[in-house]
Amino acid sequence: MADITKFNREMREYFDSLPMVLKEEIVQSSIEFESAEELKKYFENVNKIGK
């Protein structure tokens, strides 16, 4: 599971702005995000796949 307690402020603000479904997916994943930019890229990729 991704440990969102390790997110810095910028990462947490971006995470909090995401749809609940995506937040749940991130929390349940084993992906370790190092920056808000990585979260944004993940979200962009999910959107591309979903279209």
PQR file of N, CA, C, O and H, with PARSE charges and radii, in Angstrom:
ATOM      1  N   MET A   1       0.832  -1.191   0.000 -0.4000 1.5000
ATOM      2  CA  MET A   1       0.000   0.000   0.000 -0.0000 2.0000
ATOM      3  C   MET A   1       0.873   1.249   0.000  0.5500 1.7000
ATOM      4  O   MET A   1       1.907   1.302   0.665 -0.5500 1.4000
ATOM      5  N   ALA A   2       0.448   2.228  -0.738 -0.4000 1.5000
ATOM      6  CA  ALA A   2       1.152   3.503  -0.746 -0.0000 2.0000
ATOM      7  C   ALA A   2       0.967   4.180   0.613  0.5500 1.7000
ATOM      8  O   ALA A   2      -0.136   4.201   1.158 -0.5500 1.4000
ATOM      9  H   ALA A   2      -0.393   2.186  -1.278  0.4000 1.0000
ATOM     10  N   ASP A   3       2.036   4.721   1.144 -0.4000 1.5000
ATOM     11  CA  ASP A   3       1.972   5.360   2.460 -0.0000 2.0000
ATOM     12  C   ASP A   3       1.800   6.872   2.299  0.5500 1.7000
ATOM     13  O   ASP A   3       2.776   7.610   2.171 -0.5500 1.4000
ATOM     14  H   ASP A   3       2.932   4.704   0.702  0.4000 1.0000
ATOM     15  N   ILE A   4       0.548   7.315   2.307 -0.4000 1.5000
ATOM     16  CA  ILE A   4       0.280   8.740   2.088 -0.0000 2.0000
ATOM     17  C   ILE A   4       0.703   9.594   3.275  0.5500 1.7000
ATOM     18  O   ILE A   4       0.749  10.819   3.164 -0.5500 1.4000
ATOM     19  H   ILE A   4      -0.245   6.715   2.410  0.4000 1.0000
ATOM     20  N   THR A   5       1.010   8.978   4.399 -0.4000 1.5000
ATOM     21  CA  THR A   5       1.488   9.765   5.546 -0.0000 2.0000
ATOM     22  C   THR A   5       2.883  10.317   5.285  0.5500 1.7000
ATOM     23  O   THR A   5       3.329  11.229   5.982 -0.5500 1.4000
ATOM     24  H   THR A   5       0.973   7.983   4.490  0.4000 1.0000
ATOM     25  N   LYS A   6       3.578   9.770   4.284 -0.4000 1.5000
ATOM     26  CA  LYS A   6       4.916  10.252   3.935 -0.0000 2.0000
ATOM     27  C   LYS A   6       4.881  11.352   2.883  0.5500 1.7000
ATOM     28  O   LYS A   6       5.926  11.891   2.516 -0.5500 1.4000
ATOM     29  H   LYS A   6       3.215   9.029   3.718  0.4000 1.0000
ATOM     30  N   PHE A   7       3.692  11.690   2.396 -0.4000 1.5000
ATOM     31  CA  PHE A   7       3.565  12.738   1.390 -0.0000 2.0000
ATOM     32  C   PHE A   7       3.931  14.086   1.996  0.5500 1.7000
ATOM     33  O   PHE A   7       3.548  14.394   3.125 -0.5500 1.4000
ATOM     34  H   PHE A   7       2.843  11.253   2.695  0.4000 1.0000
ATOM     35  N   ASN A   8       4.677  14.886   1.238 -0.4000 1.5000
ATOM     36  CA  ASN A   8       4.939  16.248   1.700 -0.0000 2.0000
ATOM     37  C   ASN A   8       3.683  17.096   1.463  0.5500 1.7000
ATOM     38  O   ASN A   8       2.688  16.604   0.931 -0.5500 1.4000
ATOM     39  H   ASN A   8       4.989  14.635   0.321  0.4000 1.0000
ATOM     40  N   ARG A   9       3.737  18.336   1.852 -0.4000 1.5000
ATOM     41  CA  ARG A   9       2.546  19.196   1.776 -0.0000 2.0000
ATOM     42  C   ARG A   9       2.018  19.324   0.349  0.5500 1.7000
ATOM     43  O   ARG A   9       0.811  19.228   0.123 -0.5500 1.4000
ATOM     44  H   ARG A   9       4.545  18.735   2.284  0.4000 1.0000
ATOM     45  N   GLU A  10       2.907  19.538  -0.608 -0.4000 1.5000
ATOM     46  CA  GLU A  10       2.481  19.686  -1.999 -0.0000 2.0000
ATOM     47  C   GLU A  10       1.821  18.404  -2.506  0.5500 1.7000
ATOM     48  O   GLU A  10       0.795  18.451  -3.184 -0.5500 1.4000
ATOM     49  H   GLU A  10       3.887  19.616  -0.424  0.4000 1.0000
ATOM     50  N   MET A  11       2.415  17.271  -2.175 -0.4000 1.5000
ATOM     51  CA  MET A  11       1.850  15.989  -2.587 -0.0000 2.0000
ATOM     52  C   MET A  11       0.489  15.771  -1.943  0.5500 1.7000
ATOM     53  O   MET A  11      -0.447  15.316  -2.600 -0.5500 1.4000
ATOM     54  H   MET A  11       3.248  17.233  -1.624  0.4000 1.0000
ATOM     55  N   ARG A  12       0.380  16.092  -0.673 -0.4000 1.5000
ATOM     56  CA  ARG A  12      -0.890  15.891   0.043 -0.0000 2.0000
ATOM     57  C   ARG A  12      -1.988  16.784  -0.515  0.5500 1.7000
ATOM     58  O   ARG A  12      -3.131  16.345  -0.649 -0.5500 1.4000
ATOM     59  H   ARG A  12       1.141  16.462  -0.139  0.4000 1.0000
ATOM     60  N   GLU A  13      -1.661  18.027  -0.841 -0.4000 1.5000
ATOM     61  CA  GLU A  13      -2.659  18.936  -1.416 -0.0000 2.0000
ATOM     62  C   GLU A  13      -3.150  18.417  -2.762  0.5500 1.7000
ATOM     63  O   GLU A  13      -4.347  18.458  -3.048 -0.5500 1.4000
ATOM     64  H   GLU A  13      -0.733  18.384  -0.733  0.4000 1.0000
ATOM     65  N   TYR A  14      -2.233  17.932  -3.581 -0.4000 1.5000
ATOM     66  CA  TYR A  14      -2.642  17.385  -4.873 -0.0000 2.0000
ATOM     67  C   TYR A  14      -3.477  16.120  -4.679  0.5500 1.7000
ATOM     68  O   TYR A  14      -4.522  15.957  -5.308 -0.5500 1.4000
ATOM     69  H   TYR A  14      -1.261  17.899  -3.348  0.4000 1.0000
ATOM     70  N   PHE A  15      -3.016  15.236  -3.814 -0.4000 1.5000
ATOM     71  CA  PHE A  15      -3.743  14.003  -3.519 -0.0000 2.0000
ATOM     72  C   PHE A  15      -5.164  14.323  -3.059  0.5500 1.7000
ATOM     73  O   PHE A  15      -6.119  13.697  -3.518 -0.5500 1.4000
ATOM     74  H   PHE A  15      -2.166  15.368  -3.303  0.4000 1.0000
ATOM     75  N   ASP A  16      -5.306  15.276  -2.169 -0.4000 1.5000
ATOM     76  CA  ASP A  16      -6.617  15.647  -1.642 -0.0000 2.0000
ATOM     77  C   ASP A  16      -7.544  16.202  -2.720  0.5500 1.7000
ATOM     78  O   ASP A  16      -8.765  16.146  -2.570 -0.5500 1.4000
ATOM     79  H   ASP A  16      -4.530  15.785  -1.795  0.4000 1.0000
ATOM     80  N   SER A  17      -6.984  16.735  -3.802 -0.4000 1.5000
ATOM     81  CA  SER A  17      -7.803  17.303  -4.875 -0.0000 2.0000
ATOM     82  C   SER A  17      -8.299  16.252  -5.869  0.5500 1.7000
ATOM     83  O   SER A  17      -9.140  16.548  -6.717 -0.5500 1.4000
ATOM     84  H   SER A  17      -5.993  16.780  -3.924  0.4000 1.0000
ATOM     85  N   LEU A  18      -7.783  15.032  -5.768 -0.4000 1.5000
ATOM     86  CA  LEU A  18      -8.152  13.972  -6.713 -0.0000 2.0000
ATOM     87  C   LEU A  18      -9.521  13.378  -6.381  0.5500 1.7000
ATOM     88  O   LEU A  18      -9.988  13.459  -5.245 -0.5500 1.4000
ATOM     89  H   LEU A  18      -7.099  14.791  -5.080  0.4000 1.0000
ATOM     90  N   PRO A  19     -10.156  12.779  -7.394 -0.5600 1.5000
ATOM     91  CA  PRO A  19     -11.428  12.084  -7.145  0.2800 2.0000
ATOM     92  C   PRO A  19     -11.223  10.922  -6.169  0.5500 1.7000
ATOM     93  O   PRO A  19     -10.153  10.314  -6.144 -0.5500 1.4000
ATOM     94  N   MET A  20     -12.224  10.619  -5.385 -0.4000 1.5000
ATOM     95  CA  MET A  20     -12.139   9.579  -4.360 -0.0000 2.0000
ATOM     96  C   MET A  20     -11.709   8.234  -4.947  0.5500 1.7000
ATOM     97  O   MET A  20     -10.918   7.514  -4.337 -0.5500 1.4000
ATOM     98  H   MET A  20     -13.093  11.113  -5.406  0.4000 1.0000
ATOM     99  N   VAL A  21     -12.219   7.899  -6.113 -0.4000 1.5000
ATOM    100  CA  VAL A  21     -11.888   6.609  -6.735 -0.0000 2.0000
ATOM    101  C   VAL A  21     -10.381   6.509  -6.975  0.5500 1.7000
ATOM    102  O   VAL A  21      -9.775   5.467  -6.724 -0.5500 1.4000
ATOM    103  H   VAL A  21     -12.861   8.483  -6.609  0.4000 1.0000
ATOM    104  N   LEU A  22      -9.790   7.582  -7.455 -0.4000 1.5000
ATOM    105  CA  LEU A  22      -8.359   7.570  -7.719 -0.0000 2.0000
ATOM    106  C   LEU A  22      -7.561   7.554  -6.417  0.5500 1.7000
ATOM    107  O   LEU A  22      -6.524   6.896  -6.336 -0.5500 1.4000
ATOM    108  H   LEU A  22     -10.282   8.428  -7.658  0.4000 1.0000
ATOM    109  N   LYS A  23      -8.031   8.267  -5.407 -0.4000 1.5000
ATOM    110  CA  LYS A  23      -7.346   8.235  -4.111 -0.0000 2.0000
ATOM    111  C   LYS A  23      -7.329   6.817  -3.558  0.5500 1.7000
ATOM    112  O   LYS A  23      -6.304   6.362  -3.050 -0.5500 1.4000
ATOM    113  H   LYS A  23      -8.874   8.802  -5.473  0.4000 1.0000
ATOM    114  N   GLU A  24      -8.443   6.122  -3.652 -0.4000 1.5000
ATOM    115  CA  GLU A  24      -8.515   4.742  -3.167 -0.0000 2.0000
ATOM    116  C   GLU A  24      -7.555   3.844  -3.941  0.5500 1.7000
ATOM    117  O   GLU A  24      -6.887   2.989  -3.358 -0.5500 1.4000
ATOM    118  H   GLU A  24      -9.275   6.491  -4.065  0.4000 1.0000
ATOM    119  N   GLU A  25      -7.490   4.040  -5.253 -0.4000 1.5000
ATOM    120  CA  GLU A  25      -6.590   3.252  -6.087 -0.0000 2.0000
ATOM    121  C   GLU A  25      -5.132   3.487  -5.687  0.5500 1.7000
ATOM    122  O   GLU A  25      -4.349   2.540  -5.611 -0.5500 1.4000
ATOM    123  H   GLU A  25      -8.032   4.734  -5.727  0.4000 1.0000
ATOM    124  N   ILE A  26      -4.773   4.728  -5.435 -0.4000 1.5000
ATOM    125  CA  ILE A  26      -3.406   5.066  -5.035 -0.0000 2.0000
ATOM    126  C   ILE A  26      -3.072   4.443  -3.694  0.5500 1.7000
ATOM    127  O   ILE A  26      -2.007   3.848  -3.527 -0.5500 1.4000
ATOM    128  H   ILE A  26      -5.410   5.497  -5.496  0.4000 1.0000
ATOM    129  N   VAL A  27      -3.976   4.576  -2.742 -0.4000 1.5000
ATOM    130  CA  VAL A  27      -3.737   4.035  -1.400 -0.0000 2.0000
ATOM    131  C   VAL A  27      -3.571   2.520  -1.450  0.5500 1.7000
ATOM    132  O   VAL A  27      -2.746   1.966  -0.725 -0.5500 1.4000
ATOM    133  H   VAL A  27      -4.841   5.059  -2.878  0.4000 1.0000
ATOM    134  N   GLN A  28      -4.335   1.853  -2.286 -0.4000 1.5000
ATOM    135  CA  GLN A  28      -4.282   0.399  -2.356 -0.0000 2.0000
ATOM    136  C   GLN A  28      -3.137  -0.125  -3.213  0.5500 1.7000
ATOM    137  O   GLN A  28      -2.833  -1.318  -3.184 -0.5500 1.4000
ATOM    138  H   GLN A  28      -5.006   2.303  -2.875  0.4000 1.0000
ATOM    139  N   SER A  29      -2.508   0.753  -3.969 -0.4000 1.5000
ATOM    140  CA  SER A  29      -1.421   0.323  -4.839 -0.0000 2.0000
ATOM    141  C   SER A  29      -0.125   0.163  -4.047  0.5500 1.7000
ATOM    142  O   SER A  29      -0.023   0.582  -2.894 -0.5500 1.4000
ATOM    143  H   SER A  29      -2.755   1.722  -3.994  0.4000 1.0000
ATOM    144  N   SER A  30       0.843  -0.444  -4.688 -0.4000 1.5000
ATOM    145  CA  SER A  30       2.168  -0.571  -4.069 -0.0000 2.0000
ATOM    146  C   SER A  30       3.129   0.471  -4.618  0.5500 1.7000
ATOM    147  O   SER A  30       4.336   0.387  -4.396 -0.5500 1.4000
ATOM    148  H   SER A  30       0.759  -0.784  -5.625  0.4000 1.0000
ATOM    149  N   ILE A  31       2.602   1.441  -5.326 -0.4000 1.5000
ATOM    150  CA  ILE A  31       3.428   2.493  -5.924 -0.0000 2.0000
ATOM    151  C   ILE A  31       3.898   3.458  -4.839  0.5500 1.7000
ATOM    152  O   ILE A  31       3.116   3.909  -4.002 -0.5500 1.4000
ATOM    153  H   ILE A  31       1.621   1.509  -5.506  0.4000 1.0000
ATOM    154  N   GLU A  32       5.182   3.761  -4.874 -0.4000 1.5000
ATOM    155  CA  GLU A  32       5.749   4.745  -3.955 -0.0000 2.0000
ATOM    156  C   GLU A  32       5.991   6.035  -4.736  0.5500 1.7000
ATOM    157  O   GLU A  32       6.832   6.073  -5.634 -0.5500 1.4000
ATOM    158  H   GLU A  32       5.818   3.395  -5.554  0.4000 1.0000
ATOM    159  N   PHE A  33       5.270   7.066  -4.399 -0.4000 1.5000
ATOM    160  CA  PHE A  33       5.417   8.352  -5.069 -0.0000 2.0000
ATOM    161  C   PHE A  33       6.430   9.205  -4.314  0.5500 1.7000
ATOM    162  O   PHE A  33       6.408   9.279  -3.085 -0.5500 1.4000
ATOM    163  H   PHE A  33       4.587   7.036  -3.670  0.4000 1.0000
ATOM    164  N   GLU A  34       7.315   9.845  -5.067 -0.4000 1.5000
ATOM    165  CA  GLU A  34       8.362  10.674  -4.465 -0.0000 2.0000
ATOM    166  C   GLU A  34       8.062  12.169  -4.571  0.5500 1.7000
ATOM    167  O   GLU A  34       8.681  12.979  -3.882 -0.5500 1.4000
ATOM    168  H   GLU A  34       7.332   9.786  -6.065  0.4000 1.0000
ATOM    169  N   SER A  35       7.113  12.531  -5.433 -0.4000 1.5000
ATOM    170  CA  SER A  35       6.829  13.951  -5.631 -0.0000 2.0000
ATOM    171  C   SER A  35       5.403  14.146  -6.134  0.5500 1.7000
ATOM    172  O   SER A  35       4.745  13.207  -6.583 -0.5500 1.4000
ATOM    173  H   SER A  35       6.610  11.873  -5.993  0.4000 1.0000
ATOM    174  N   ALA A  36       4.946  15.396  -6.046 -0.4000 1.5000
ATOM    175  CA  ALA A  36       3.629  15.733  -6.585 -0.0000 2.0000
ATOM    176  C   ALA A  36       3.617  15.531  -8.101  0.5500 1.7000
ATOM    177  O   ALA A  36       2.591  15.171  -8.677 -0.5500 1.4000
ATOM    178  H   ALA A  36       5.481  16.158  -5.681  0.4000 1.0000
ATOM    179  N   GLU A  37       4.750  15.763  -8.732 -0.4000 1.5000
ATOM    180  CA  GLU A  37       4.855  15.579 -10.176 -0.0000 2.0000
ATOM    181  C   GLU A  37       4.595  14.115 -10.552  0.5500 1.7000
ATOM    182  O   GLU A  37       3.941  13.844 -11.559 -0.5500 1.4000
ATOM    183  H   GLU A  37       5.584  16.056  -8.264  0.4000 1.0000
ATOM    184  N   GLU A  38       5.093  13.186  -9.762 -0.4000 1.5000
ATOM    185  CA  GLU A  38       4.832  11.770 -10.024 -0.0000 2.0000
ATOM    186  C   GLU A  38       3.341  11.456  -9.877  0.5500 1.7000
ATOM    187  O   GLU A  38       2.783  10.691 -10.663 -0.5500 1.4000
ATOM    188  H   GLU A  38       5.624  13.406  -8.944  0.4000 1.0000
ATOM    189  N   LEU A  39       2.705  12.048  -8.870 -0.4000 1.5000
ATOM    190  CA  LEU A  39       1.257  11.863  -8.709 -0.0000 2.0000
ATOM    191  C   LEU A  39       0.510  12.400  -9.917  0.5500 1.7000
ATOM    192  O   LEU A  39      -0.424  11.763 -10.404 -0.5500 1.4000
ATOM    193  H   LEU A  39       3.159  12.670  -8.232  0.4000 1.0000
ATOM    194  N   LYS A  40       0.914  13.567 -10.405 -0.4000 1.5000
ATOM    195  CA  LYS A  40       0.257  14.177 -11.569 -0.0000 2.0000
ATOM    196  C   LYS A  40       0.431  13.310 -12.804  0.5500 1.7000
ATOM    197  O   LYS A  40      -0.517  13.126 -13.569 -0.5500 1.4000
ATOM    198  H   LYS A  40       1.673  14.085 -10.010  0.4000 1.0000
ATOM    199  N   LYS A  41       1.631  12.774 -13.011 -0.4000 1.5000
ATOM    200  CA  LYS A  41       1.868  11.906 -14.166 -0.0000 2.0000
ATOM    201  C   LYS A  41       1.027  10.641 -14.070  0.5500 1.7000
ATOM    202  O   LYS A  41       0.482  10.175 -15.071 -0.5500 1.4000
ATOM    203  H   LYS A  41       2.400  12.924 -12.390  0.4000 1.0000
ATOM    204  N   TYR A  42       0.924  10.091 -12.879 -0.4000 1.5000
ATOM    205  CA  TYR A  42       0.098   8.902 -12.671 -0.0000 2.0000
ATOM    206  C   TYR A  42      -1.358   9.207 -13.030  0.5500 1.7000
ATOM    207  O   TYR A  42      -2.003   8.430 -13.734 -0.5500 1.4000
ATOM    208  H   TYR A  42       1.366  10.470 -12.066  0.4000 1.0000
ATOM    209  N   PHE A  43      -1.870  10.333 -12.547 -0.4000 1.5000
ATOM    210  CA  PHE A  43      -3.233  10.732 -12.832 -0.0000 2.0000
ATOM    211  C   PHE A  43      -3.452  10.932 -14.329  0.5500 1.7000
ATOM    212  O   PHE A  43      -4.478  10.517 -14.867 -0.5500 1.4000
ATOM    213  H   PHE A  43      -1.347  10.964 -11.975  0.4000 1.0000
ATOM    214  N   GLU A  44      -2.486  11.572 -15.007 -0.4000 1.5000
ATOM    215  CA  GLU A  44      -2.593  11.781 -16.458 -0.0000 2.0000
ATOM    216  C   GLU A  44      -2.640  10.448 -17.202  0.5500 1.7000
ATOM    217  O   GLU A  44      -3.415  10.281 -18.143 -0.5500 1.4000
ATOM    218  H   GLU A  44      -1.652  11.909 -14.570  0.4000 1.0000
ATOM    219  N   ASN A  45      -1.807   9.505 -16.775 -0.4000 1.5000
ATOM    220  CA  ASN A  45      -1.780   8.187 -17.427 -0.0000 2.0000
ATOM    221  C   ASN A  45      -3.087   7.438 -17.195  0.5500 1.7000
ATOM    222  O   ASN A  45      -3.596   6.793 -18.111 -0.5500 1.4000
ATOM    223  H   ASN A  45      -1.176   9.640 -16.010  0.4000 1.0000
ATOM    224  N   VAL A  46      -3.625   7.512 -16.013 -0.4000 1.5000
ATOM    225  CA  VAL A  46      -4.900   6.854 -15.712 -0.0000 2.0000
ATOM    226  C   VAL A  46      -6.004   7.452 -16.594  0.5500 1.7000
ATOM    227  O   VAL A  46      -6.855   6.729 -17.111 -0.5500 1.4000
ATOM    228  H   VAL A  46      -3.212   8.037 -15.268  0.4000 1.0000
ATOM    229  N   ASN A  47      -5.978   8.763 -16.755 -0.4000 1.5000
ATOM    230  CA  ASN A  47      -6.983   9.413 -17.600 -0.0000 2.0000
ATOM    231  C   ASN A  47      -6.857   8.987 -19.060  0.5500 1.7000
ATOM    232  O   ASN A  47      -7.867   8.798 -19.738 -0.5500 1.4000
ATOM    233  H   ASN A  47      -5.286   9.350 -16.334  0.4000 1.0000
ATOM    234  N   LYS A  48      -5.635   8.836 -19.544 -0.4000 1.5000
ATOM    235  CA  LYS A  48      -5.426   8.402 -20.930 -0.0000 2.0000
ATOM    236  C   LYS A  48      -5.962   6.993 -21.144  0.5500 1.7000
ATOM    237  O   LYS A  48      -6.588   6.708 -22.165 -0.5500 1.4000
ATOM    238  H   LYS A  48      -4.815   8.989 -18.993  0.4000 1.0000
ATOM    239  N   ILE A  49      -5.714   6.118 -20.182 -0.4000 1.5000
ATOM    240  CA  ILE A  49      -6.155   4.729 -20.286 -0.0000 2.0000
ATOM    241  C   ILE A  49      -7.673   4.645 -20.217  0.5500 1.7000
ATOM    242  O   ILE A  49      -8.288   3.830 -20.906 -0.5500 1.4000
ATOM    243  H   ILE A  49      -5.205   6.350 -19.353  0.4000 1.0000
ATOM    244  N   GLY A  50      -8.272   5.486 -19.388 -0.4000 1.5000
ATOM    245  CA  GLY A  50      -9.718   5.462 -19.201 -0.0000 2.0000
ATOM    246  C   GLY A  50     -10.524   6.028 -20.347  0.5500 1.7000
ATOM    247  O   GLY A  50     -11.742   5.855 -20.389 -0.5500 1.4000
ATOM    248  H   GLY A  50      -7.773   6.148 -18.829  0.4000 1.0000
ATOM    249  N   LYS A  51      -9.871   6.703 -21.279 -0.4000 1.5000
ATOM    250  CA  LYS A  51     -10.598   7.322 -22.395 -0.0000 2.0000
ATOM    251  C   LYS A  51     -10.719   6.412 -23.577  0.5500 1.7000
ATOM    252  O   LYS A  51     -11.304   6.791 -24.592 -0.5500 1.4000
ATOM    253  H   LYS A  51      -8.881   6.844 -21.245  0.4000 1.0000
TER
END
